[in-house]
Amino acid sequence: MRAQIGEKDWAEITPVESLTRLDRKAVNAAIVFEQGDGGAVVRASMDDDMADALLARVCTDWSLPWPAPATEPSSLDKLTLEQDDALREAIKPHIKAILGHNAPVPGNETPTPASAS
């Protein structure tokens, strides 16, 4: 699928349906919870790390003058904040799928109170 990143630029993003277990493992590796003396610690960079891990797997092409993240993940560091925000928006469904927050689909609809047993 093609996602707009700015007024004239675009990125090719692998569809959510194409995600694999390996994609999930790559994103989950970026999620780190630490237990400190004061309780659980969540790194502020976790969202960045998750987005980087996923974009390096699903952003296969783009109109920008650097190699796509699937080829060269460090290209992500050259994005403007506006471009980065647009790419993060484009992969929200991917992140939700990886975290197990899939939207209901016809074969897996959410039961209504009347239909739940």
N, CA, C and O atoms as CSV, one atom per row, in Angstrom:
chain,resi,resn,atom,element,x,y,z
A,1,MET,N,N,0.847,-1.179,0.000
A,1,MET,CA,C,0.000,0.000,0.000
A,1,MET,C,C,0.887,1.234,0.000
A,1,MET,O,O,1.972,1.235,0.581
A,2,ARG,N,N,0.429,2.249,-0.636
A,2,ARG,CA,C,1.200,3.485,-0.736
A,2,ARG,C,C,0.669,4.486,0.289
A,2,ARG,O,O,-0.528,4.770,0.340
A,3,ALA,N,N,1.575,5.010,1.094
A,3,ALA,CA,C,1.218,6.001,2.111
A,3,ALA,C,C,1.866,7.332,1.752
A,3,ALA,O,O,3.028,7.380,1.350
A,4,GLN,N,N,1.113,8.398,1.901
A,4,GLN,CA,C,1.651,9.739,1.665
A,4,GLN,C,C,2.494,10.145,2.857
A,4,GLN,O,O,2.081,9.972,4.004
A,5,ILE,N,N,3.674,10.685,2.591
A,5,ILE,CA,C,4.521,11.229,3.653
A,5,ILE,C,C,4.915,12.642,3.249
A,5,ILE,O,O,5.982,12.873,2.679
A,6,GLY,N,N,4.047,13.557,3.552
A,6,GLY,CA,C,4.232,14.935,3.125
A,6,GLY,C,C,3.373,15.195,1.893
A,6,GLY,O,O,2.579,14.350,1.480
A,7,GLU,N,N,3.548,16.376,1.317
A,7,GLU,CA,C,2.723,16.764,0.174
A,7,GLU,C,C,3.027,15.974,-1.087
A,7,GLU,O,O,2.114,15.622,-1.834
A,8,LYS,N,N,4.310,15.689,-1.336
A,8,LYS,CA,C,4.650,15.055,-2.608
A,8,LYS,C,C,5.315,13.692,-2.467
A,8,LYS,O,O,5.456,12.973,-3.456
A,9,ASP,N,N,5.721,13.327,-1.266
A,9,ASP,CA,C,6.441,12.069,-1.092
A,9,ASP,C,C,5.511,10.940,-0.676
A,9,ASP,O,O,4.414,11.172,-0.168
A,10,TRP,N,N,5.966,9.723,-0.900
A,10,TRP,CA,C,5.189,8.524,-0.606
A,10,TRP,C,C,6.119,7.413,-0.133
A,10,TRP,O,O,7.334,7.464,-0.326
A,11,ALA,N,N,5.510,6.411,0.491
A,11,ALA,CA,C,6.252,5.222,0.921
A,11,ALA,C,C,5.396,3.997,0.638
A,11,ALA,O,O,4.181,4.017,0.835
A,12,GLU,N,N,6.035,2.939,0.176
A,12,GLU,CA,C,5.352,1.655,-0.015
A,12,GLU,C,C,5.475,0.862,1.279
A,12,GLU,O,O,6.574,0.586,1.760
A,13,ILE,N,N,4.319,0.503,1.828
A,13,ILE,CA,C,4.248,-0.225,3.094
A,13,ILE,C,C,3.593,-1.579,2.839
A,13,ILE,O,O,2.528,-1.653,2.226
A,14,THR,N,N,4.224,-2.635,3.305
A,14,THR,CA,C,3.666,-3.977,3.177
A,14,THR,C,C,2.309,-4.011,3.883
A,14,THR,O,O,2.188,-3.463,4.979
A,15,PRO,N,N,1.295,-4.629,3.299
A,15,PRO,CA,C,-0.026,-4.683,3.945
A,15,PRO,C,C,0.015,-5.431,5.280
A,15,PRO,O,O,0.836,-6.326,5.481
A,16,VAL,N,N,-0.873,-5.051,6.170
A,16,VAL,CA,C,-0.975,-5.680,7.491
A,16,VAL,C,C,-1.135,-7.193,7.363
A,16,VAL,O,O,-0.564,-7.954,8.144
A,17,GLU,N,N,-1.916,-7.621,6.372
A,17,GLU,CA,C,-2.188,-9.041,6.187
A,17,GLU,C,C,-0.921,-9.852,5.898
A,17,GLU,O,O,-0.920,-11.074,6.045
A,18,SER,N,N,0.142,-9.183,5.492
A,18,SER,CA,C,1.383,-9.868,5.147
A,18,SER,C,C,2.355,-9.993,6.325
A,18,SER,O,O,3.418,-10.597,6.186
A,19,LEU,N,N,2.003,-9.434,7.470
A,19,LEU,CA,C,2.878,-9.536,8.627
A,19,LEU,C,C,3.081,-10.992,9.020
A,19,LEU,O,O,2.190,-11.825,8.859
A,20,THR,N,N,4.265,-11.281,9.536
A,20,THR,CA,C,4.587,-12.643,9.953
A,20,THR,C,C,5.017,-12.650,11.421
A,20,THR,O,O,5.159,-11.610,12.063
A,21,ARG,N,N,5.213,-13.846,11.909
A,21,ARG,CA,C,5.702,-14.021,13.276
A,21,ARG,C,C,7.065,-13.343,13.431
A,21,ARG,O,O,7.358,-12.771,14.481
A,22,LEU,N,N,7.883,-13.404,12.405
A,22,LEU,CA,C,9.201,-12.772,12.459
A,22,LEU,C,C,9.084,-11.258,12.622
A,22,LEU,O,O,9.893,-10.649,13.322
A,23,ASP,N,N,8.087,-10.646,11.984
A,23,ASP,CA,C,7.840,-9.212,12.163
A,23,ASP,C,C,7.477,-8.930,13.619
A,23,ASP,O,O,7.977,-7.977,14.217
A,24,ARG,N,N,6.606,-9.762,14.184
A,24,ARG,CA,C,6.202,-9.593,15.581
A,24,ARG,C,C,7.411,-9.711,16.501
A,24,ARG,O,O,7.564,-8.915,17.427
A,25,LYS,N,N,8.266,-10.693,16.255
A,25,LYS,CA,C,9.448,-10.875,17.091
A,25,LYS,C,C,10.375,-9.663,17.012
A,25,LYS,O,O,10.950,-9.257,18.022
A,26,ALA,N,N,10.522,-9.089,15.829
A,26,ALA,CA,C,11.391,-7.916,15.664
A,26,ALA,C,C,10.860,-6.721,16.449
A,26,ALA,O,O,11.633,-6.001,17.082
A,27,VAL,N,N,9.565,-6.510,16.413
A,27,VAL,CA,C,8.973,-5.391,17.154
A,27,VAL,C,C,9.016,-5.673,18.647
A,27,VAL,O,O,9.361,-4.789,19.432
A,28,ASN,N,N,8.673,-6.890,19.052
A,28,ASN,CA,C,8.683,-7.221,20.477
A,28,ASN,C,C,10.076,-7.118,21.083
A,28,ASN,O,O,10.209,-6.831,22.272
A,29,ALA,N,N,11.103,-7.344,20.294
A,29,ALA,CA,C,12.467,-7.208,20.796
A,29,ALA,C,C,12.780,-5.767,21.190
A,29,ALA,O,O,13.693,-5.520,21.979
A,30,ALA,N,N,12.031,-4.826,20.646
A,30,ALA,CA,C,12.242,-3.418,20.962
A,30,ALA,C,C,11.507,-2.996,22.233
A,30,ALA,O,O,11.745,-1.904,22.750
A,31,ILE,N,N,10.627,-3.840,22.733
A,31,ILE,CA,C,9.854,-3.528,23.935
A,31,ILE,C,C,10.621,-4.048,25.138
A,31,ILE,O,O,10.796,-5.255,25.301
A,32,VAL,N,N,11.077,-3.129,25.979
A,32,VAL,CA,C,11.860,-3.509,27.144
A,32,VAL,C,C,11.215,-2.904,28.385
A,32,VAL,O,O,11.010,-1.693,28.469
A,33,PHE,N,N,10.902,-3.755,29.332
A,33,PHE,CA,C,10.426,-3.307,30.631
A,33,PHE,C,C,11.496,-3.666,31.646
A,33,PHE,O,O,11.968,-4.802,31.696
A,34,GLU,N,N,11.869,-2.694,32.446
A,34,GLU,CA,C,12.896,-2.922,33.453
A,34,GLU,C,C,12.276,-2.761,34.825
A,34,GLU,O,O,11.420,-1.903,35.040
A,35,GLN,N,N,12.709,-3.578,35.730
A,35,GLN,CA,C,12.246,-3.475,37.105
A,35,GLN,C,C,13.332,-2.786,37.912
A,35,GLN,O,O,14.437,-3.308,38.054
A,36,GLY,N,N,13.019,-1.634,38.429
A,36,GLY,CA,C,13.972,-0.900,39.252
A,36,GLY,C,C,13.513,-0.902,40.700
A,36,GLY,O,O,12.485,-1.492,41.032
A,37,ASP,N,N,14.268,-0.250,41.548
A,37,ASP,CA,C,13.909,-0.175,42.966
A,37,ASP,C,C,12.580,0.534,43.171
A,37,ASP,O,O,11.843,0.232,44.110
A,38,GLY,N,N,12.279,1.481,42.285
A,38,GLY,CA,C,11.041,2.244,42.416
A,38,GLY,C,C,9.884,1.657,41.627
A,38,GLY,O,O,8.820,2.273,41.573
A,39,GLY,N,N,10.046,0.507,41.020
A,39,GLY,CA,C,8.981,-0.113,40.234
A,39,GLY,C,C,9.406,-0.290,38.792
A,39,GLY,O,O,10.587,-0.212,38.451
A,40,ALA,N,N,8.423,-0.528,37.967
A,40,ALA,CA,C,8.689,-0.780,36.553
A,40,ALA,C,C,9.147,0.491,35.849
A,40,ALA,O,O,8.684,1.592,36.150
A,41,VAL,N,N,10.066,0.312,34.906
A,41,VAL,CA,C,10.587,1.428,34.122
A,41,VAL,C,C,10.333,1.124,32.651
A,41,VAL,O,O,10.682,0.047,32.168
A,42,VAL,N,N,9.734,2.061,31.946
A,42,VAL,CA,C,9.523,1.934,30.512
A,42,VAL,C,C,10.371,3.009,29.847
A,42,VAL,O,O,10.261,4.190,30.175
A,43,ARG,N,N,11.217,2.590,28.911
A,43,ARG,CA,C,12.083,3.544,28.229
A,43,ARG,C,C,11.265,4.484,27.349
A,43,ARG,O,O,10.318,4.057,26.689
A,44,ALA,N,N,11.628,5.741,27.343
A,44,ALA,CA,C,10.938,6.730,26.520
A,44,ALA,C,C,11.136,6.452,25.034
A,44,ALA,O,O,10.328,6.886,24.213
A,45,SER,N,N,12.190,5.742,24.682
A,45,SER,CA,C,12.483,5.462,23.275
A,45,SER,C,C,11.721,4.250,22.736
A,45,SER,O,O,11.902,3.889,21.573
A,46,MET,N,N,10.882,3.619,23.542
A,46,MET,CA,C,10.222,2.392,23.117
A,46,MET,C,C,9.408,2.583,21.832
A,46,MET,O,O,9.482,1.744,20.934
A,47,ASP,N,N,8.640,3.659,21.727
A,47,ASP,CA,C,7.851,3.893,20.511
A,47,ASP,C,C,8.746,4.063,19.291
A,47,ASP,O,O,8.446,3.541,18.217
A,48,ASP,N,N,9.850,4.795,19.457
A,48,ASP,CA,C,10.801,4.967,18.358
A,48,ASP,C,C,11.398,3.622,17.949
A,48,ASP,O,O,11.504,3.312,16.762
A,49,ASP,N,N,11.780,2.839,18.935
A,49,ASP,CA,C,12.401,1.550,18.656
A,49,ASP,C,C,11.435,0.599,17.956
A,49,ASP,O,O,11.825,-0.126,17.040
A,50,MET,N,N,10.162,0.602,18.393
A,50,MET,CA,C,9.155,-0.251,17.755
A,50,MET,C,C,8.929,0.178,16.315
A,50,MET,O,O,8.881,-0.660,15.415
A,51,ALA,N,N,8.790,1.489,16.094
A,51,ALA,CA,C,8.565,2.002,14.736
A,51,ALA,C,C,9.753,1.679,13.837
A,51,ALA,O,O,9.570,1.261,12.694
A,52,ASP,N,N,10.959,1.869,14.341
A,52,ASP,CA,C,12.157,1.566,13.551
A,52,ASP,C,C,12.221,0.088,13.178
A,52,ASP,O,O,12.506,-0.262,12.033
A,53,ALA,N,N,11.954,-0.773,14.158
A,53,ALA,CA,C,12.005,-2.217,13.905
A,53,ALA,C,C,10.999,-2.615,12.835
A,53,ALA,O,O,11.305,-3.419,11.955
A,54,LEU,N,N,9.799,-2.051,12.915
A,54,LEU,CA,C,8.762,-2.406,11.951
A,54,LEU,C,C,9.015,-1.780,10.584
A,54,LEU,O,O,8.896,-2.461,9.565
A,55,LEU,N,N,9.359,-0.502,10.546
A,55,LEU,CA,C,9.585,0.162,9.260
A,55,LEU,C,C,10.748,-0.464,8.501
A,55,LEU,O,O,10.739,-0.492,7.270
A,56,ALA,N,N,11.741,-0.964,9.215
A,56,ALA,CA,C,12.862,-1.631,8.549
A,56,ALA,C,C,12.418,-2.930,7.875
A,56,ALA,O,O,13.139,-3.475,7.038
A,57,ARG,N,N,11.248,-3.420,8.234
A,57,ARG,CA,C,10.727,-4.657,7.656
A,57,ARG,C,C,9.622,-4.404,6.628
A,57,ARG,O,O,9.478,-5.172,5.677
A,58,VAL,N,N,8.837,-3.333,6.809
A,58,VAL,CA,C,7.658,-3.162,5.949
A,58,VAL,C,C,7.713,-1.980,4.993
A,58,VAL,O,O,6.894,-1.906,4.077
A,59,CYS,N,N,8.648,-1.057,5.171
A,59,CYS,CA,C,8.767,0.082,4.248
A,59,CYS,C,C,9.761,-0.300,3.167
A,59,CYS,O,O,10.972,-0.158,3.339
A,60,THR,N,N,9.237,-0.788,2.051
A,60,THR,CA,C,10.068,-1.396,1.015
A,60,THR,C,C,10.548,-0.433,-0.075
A,60,THR,O,O,11.491,-0.739,-0.805
A,61,ASP,N,N,9.904,0.717,-0.182
A,61,ASP,CA,C,10.288,1.684,-1.212
A,61,ASP,C,C,9.723,3.031,-0.807
A,61,ASP,O,O,8.759,3.100,-0.045
A,62,TRP,N,N,10.314,4.093,-1.310
A,62,TRP,CA,C,9.775,5.433,-1.097
A,62,TRP,C,C,10.356,6.397,-2.111
A,62,TRP,O,O,11.301,6.071,-2.829
A,63,SER,N,N,9.777,7.595,-2.163
A,63,SER,CA,C,10.204,8.588,-3.148
A,63,SER,C,C,11.325,9.480,-2.626
A,63,SER,O,O,11.773,10.380,-3.336
A,64,LEU,N,N,11.775,9.254,-1.427
A,64,LEU,CA,C,12.830,10.075,-0.837
A,64,LEU,C,C,14.183,9.730,-1.454
A,64,LEU,O,O,14.335,8.648,-2.020
A,65,PRO,N,N,15.171,10.624,-1.359
A,65,PRO,CA,C,16.456,10.424,-2.047
A,65,PRO,C,C,17.433,9.471,-1.346
A,65,PRO,O,O,18.614,9.445,-1.691
A,66,TRP,N,N,16.960,8.693,-0.374
A,66,TRP,CA,C,17.817,7.736,0.327
A,66,TRP,C,C,17.230,6.346,0.152
A,66,TRP,O,O,16.062,6.205,-0.210
A,67,PRO,N,N,18.029,5.320,0.407
A,67,PRO,CA,C,17.493,3.961,0.298
A,67,PRO,C,C,16.326,3.752,1.266
A,67,PRO,O,O,16.305,4.327,2.354
A,68,ALA,N,N,15.384,2.951,0.874
A,68,ALA,CA,C,14.228,2.648,1.726
A,68,ALA,C,C,14.698,1.909,2.980
A,68,ALA,O,O,15.727,1.235,2.949
A,69,PRO,N,N,13.956,2.030,4.078
A,69,PRO,CA,C,14.351,1.383,5.332
A,69,PRO,C,C,14.555,-0.129,5.232
A,69,PRO,O,O,15.392,-0.676,5.949
A,70,ALA,N,N,13.820,-0.809,4.373
A,70,ALA,CA,C,14.008,-2.252,4.232
A,70,ALA,C,C,15.405,-2.571,3.703
A,70,ALA,O,O,15.935,-3.657,3.938
A,71,THR,N,N,15.988,-1.623,2.994
A,71,THR,CA,C,17.339,-1.780,2.456
A,71,THR,C,C,18.383,-1.174,3.389
A,71,THR,O,O,19.446,-1.753,3.611
A,72,GLU,N,N,18.068,-0.014,3.923
A,72,GLU,CA,C,19.004,0.720,4.787
A,72,GLU,C,C,18.234,1.373,5.939
A,72,GLU,O,O,17.789,2.513,5.809
A,73,PRO,N,N,18.070,0.667,7.062
A,73,PRO,CA,C,17.273,1.191,8.185
A,73,PRO,C,C,17.727,2.557,8.694
A,73,PRO,O,O,16.905,3.319,9.204
A,74,SER,N,N,19.003,2.883,8.570
A,74,SER,CA,C,19.481,4.176,9.065
A,74,SER,C,C,18.910,5.353,8.270
A,74,SER,O,O,19.016,6.497,8.712
A,75,SER,N,N,18.310,5.096,7.114
A,75,SER,CA,C,17.661,6.170,6.350
A,75,SER,C,C,16.540,6.820,7.151
A,75,SER,O,O,16.214,7.984,6.920
A,76,LEU,N,N,15.950,6.087,8.084
A,76,LEU,CA,C,14.871,6.640,8.910
A,76,LEU,C,C,15.351,7.859,9.699
A,76,LEU,O,O,14.562,8.761,9.980
A,77,ASP,N,N,16.622,7.894,10.056
A,77,ASP,CA,C,17.158,9.000,10.843
A,77,ASP,C,C,17.235,10.304,10.055
A,77,ASP,O,O,17.469,11.359,10.645
A,78,LYS,N,N,17.044,10.257,8.748
A,78,LYS,CA,C,17.112,11.452,7.907
A,78,LYS,C,C,15.736,12.101,7.718
A,78,LYS,O,O,15.636,13.186,7.146
A,79,LEU,N,N,14.685,11.444,8.192
A,79,LEU,CA,C,13.333,11.969,8.014
A,79,LEU,C,C,13.109,13.233,8.829
A,79,LEU,O,O,13.671,13.404,9.911
A,80,THR,N,N,12.273,14.116,8.285
A,80,THR,CA,C,11.804,15.243,9.089
A,80,THR,C,C,10.782,14.692,10.080
A,80,THR,O,O,10.289,13.576,9.917
A,81,LEU,N,N,10.473,15.465,11.088
A,81,LEU,CA,C,9.464,15.023,12.054
A,81,LEU,C,C,8.109,14.831,11.379
A,81,LEU,O,O,7.364,13.917,11.733
A,82,GLU,N,N,7.791,15.679,10.419
A,82,GLU,CA,C,6.522,15.557,9.691
A,82,GLU,C,C,6.479,14.235,8.914
A,82,GLU,O,O,5.468,13.534,8.939
A,83,GLN,N,N,7.553,13.903,8.240
A,83,GLN,CA,C,7.609,12.643,7.493
A,83,GLN,C,C,7.533,11.445,8.444
A,83,GLN,O,O,6.838,10.468,8.167
A,84,ASP,N,N,8.250,11.529,9.558
A,84,ASP,CA,C,8.235,10.455,10.545
A,84,ASP,C,C,6.823,10.259,11.103
A,84,ASP,O,O,6.358,9.128,11.242
A,85,ASP,N,N,6.148,11.361,11.420
A,85,ASP,CA,C,4.772,11.270,11.936
A,85,ASP,C,C,3.847,10.598,10.925
A,85,ASP,O,O,3.001,9.786,11.301
A,86,ALA,N,N,4.004,10.932,9.644
A,86,ALA,CA,C,3.159,10.335,8.610
A,86,ALA,C,C,3.417,8.832,8.491
A,86,ALA,O,O,2.475,8.055,8.338
A,87,LEU,N,N,4.673,8.421,8.558
A,87,LEU,CA,C,4.987,6.992,8.496
A,87,LEU,C,C,4.463,6.254,9.719
A,87,LEU,O,O,3.959,5.138,9.600
A,88,ARG,N,N,4.575,6.860,10.883
A,88,ARG,CA,C,4.049,6.230,12.095
A,88,ARG,C,C,2.533,6.066,12.007
A,88,ARG,O,O,1.978,5.063,12.455
A,89,GLU,N,N,1.887,7.043,11.437
A,89,GLU,CA,C,0.432,6.939,11.259
A,89,GLU,C,C,0.103,5.797,10.311
A,89,GLU,O,O,-0.861,5.062,10.528
A,90,ALA,N,N,0.899,5.645,9.262
A,90,ALA,CA,C,0.655,4.589,8.270
A,90,ALA,C,C,0.830,3.192,8.852
A,90,ALA,O,O,0.194,2.245,8.389
A,91,ILE,N,N,1.693,3.052,9.868
A,91,ILE,CA,C,1.920,1.713,10.422
A,91,ILE,C,C,1.146,1.450,11.713
A,91,ILE,O,O,1.359,0.420,12.352
A,92,LYS,N,N,0.257,2.354,12.108
A,92,LYS,CA,C,-0.553,2.111,13.304
A,92,LYS,C,C,-1.309,0.778,13.224
A,92,LYS,O,O,-1.314,0.026,14.199
A,93,PRO,N,N,-1.950,0.468,12.085
A,93,PRO,CA,C,-2.641,-0.828,12.015
A,93,PRO,C,C,-1.682,-2.012,12.160
A,93,PRO,O,O,-2.059,-3.054,12.697
A,94,HIS,N,N,-0.462,-1.859,11.690
A,94,HIS,CA,C,0.546,-2.913,11.808
A,94,HIS,C,C,0.917,-3.139,13.277
A,94,HIS,O,O,0.985,-4.272,13.752
A,95,ILE,N,N,1.153,-2.028,13.980
A,95,ILE,CA,C,1.504,-2.117,15.400
A,95,ILE,C,C,0.352,-2.750,16.186
A,95,ILE,O,O,0.570,-3.610,17.039
A,96,LYS,N,N,-0.870,-2.317,15.889
A,96,LYS,CA,C,-2.028,-2.894,16.581
A,96,LYS,C,C,-2.127,-4.390,16.330
A,96,LYS,O,O,-2.420,-5.157,17.247
A,97,ALA,N,N,-1.886,-4.804,15.110
A,97,ALA,CA,C,-1.946,-6.236,14.787
A,97,ALA,C,C,-0.869,-7.002,15.549
A,97,ALA,O,O,-1.135,-8.076,16.088
A,98,ILE,N,N,0.319,-6.466,15.594
A,98,ILE,CA,C,1.417,-7.135,16.286
A,98,ILE,C,C,1.149,-7.231,17.783
A,98,ILE,O,O,1.488,-8.229,18.417
A,99,LEU,N,N,0.543,-6.197,18.339
A,99,LEU,CA,C,0.241,-6.191,19.771
A,99,LEU,C,C,-1.049,-6.942,20.102
A,99,LEU,O,O,-1.447,-7.017,21.264
A,100,GLY,N,N,-1.703,-7.500,19.066
A,100,GLY,CA,C,-2.904,-8.287,19.299
A,100,GLY,C,C,-4.179,-7.483,19.416
A,100,GLY,O,O,-5.166,-7.967,19.969
A,101,HIS,N,N,-4.177,-6.275,18.909
A,101,HIS,CA,C,-5.360,-5.421,18.968
A,101,HIS,C,C,-6.023,-5.310,17.595
A,101,HIS,O,O,-6.358,-4.213,17.149
A,102,ASN,N,N,-6.207,-6.433,16.939
A,102,ASN,CA,C,-6.790,-6.433,15.599
A,102,ASN,C,C,-8.238,-5.987,15.647
A,102,ASN,O,O,-8.965,-6.293,16.593
A,103,ALA,N,N,-8.642,-5.275,14.636
A,103,ALA,CA,C,-10.046,-4.913,14.507
A,103,ALA,C,C,-10.835,-6.155,14.108
A,103,ALA,O,O,-10.302,-7.031,13.427
A,104,PRO,N,N,-12.095,-6.242,14.521
A,104,PRO,CA,C,-12.900,-7.405,14.124
A,104,PRO,C,C,-13.007,-7.515,12.607
A,104,PRO,O,O,-13.128,-6.506,11.912
A,105,VAL,N,N,-12.961,-8.720,12.109
A,105,VAL,CA,C,-13.146,-9.001,10.695
A,105,VAL,C,C,-14.295,-9.975,10.569
A,105,VAL,O,O,-14.661,-10.610,11.558
A,106,PRO,N,N,-14.886,-10.121,9.378
A,106,PRO,CA,C,-16.060,-10.973,9.243
A,106,PRO,C,C,-15.900,-12.370,9.829
A,106,PRO,O,O,-16.856,-12.892,10.404
A,107,GLY,N,N,-14.741,-12.990,9.709
A,107,GLY,CA,C,-14.554,-14.326,10.239
A,107,GLY,C,C,-14.274,-14.346,11.726
A,107,GLY,O,O,-14.219,-15.417,12.330
A,108,ASN,N,N,-14.096,-13.180,12.327
A,108,ASN,CA,C,-13.734,-13.092,13.740
A,108,ASN,C,C,-14.406,-11.868,14.376
A,108,ASN,O,O,-13.753,-11.038,15.009
A,109,GLU,N,N,-15.709,-11.784,14.191
A,109,GLU,CA,C,-16.440,-10.617,14.683
A,109,GLU,C,C,-16.510,-10.622,16.196
A,109,GLU,O,O,-16.514,-11.677,16.831
A,110,THR,N,N,-16.563,-9.435,16.758
A,110,THR,CA,C,-16.706,-9.301,18.198
A,110,THR,C,C,-18.138,-9.705,18.569
A,110,THR,O,O,-19.087,-9.187,17.980
A,111,PRO,N,N,-18.316,-10.622,19.535
A,111,PRO,CA,C,-19.668,-11.020,19.881
A,111,PRO,C,C,-20.431,-9.886,20.554
A,111,PRO,O,O,-19.863,-9.087,21.298
A,112,THR,N,N,-21.702,-9.837,20.281
A,112,THR,CA,C,-22.569,-8.865,20.953
A,112,THR,C,C,-23.053,-9.517,22.232
A,112,THR,O,O,-22.987,-10.741,22.347
A,113,PRO,N,N,-23.544,-8.740,23.211
A,113,PRO,CA,C,-24.004,-9.345,24.458
A,113,PRO,C,C,-25.056,-10.434,24.234
A,113,PRO,O,O,-25.091,-11.422,24.967
A,114,ALA,N,N,-25.908,-10.256,23.227
A,114,ALA,CA,C,-26.963,-11.244,22.982
A,114,ALA,C,C,-26.408,-12.539,22.388
A,114,ALA,O,O,-27.016,-13.600,22.535
A,115,SER,N,N,-25.242,-12.456,21.711
A,115,SER,CA,C,-24.724,-13.650,21.054
A,115,SER,C,C,-23.632,-14.342,21.863
A,115,SER,O,O,-23.250,-15.469,21.549
A,116,ALA,N,N,-23.129,-13.677,22.899
A,116,ALA,CA,C,-22.076,-14.281,23.718
A,116,ALA,C,C,-22.683,-15.278,24.676
A,116,ALA,O,O,-23.775,-15.071,25.205
A,117,SER,N,N,-21.959,-16.371,24.895
A,117,SER,CA,C,-22.494,-17.345,25.831
A,117,SER,C,C,-21.794,-17.294,27.161
A,117,SER,O,O,-22.130,-18.058,28.066
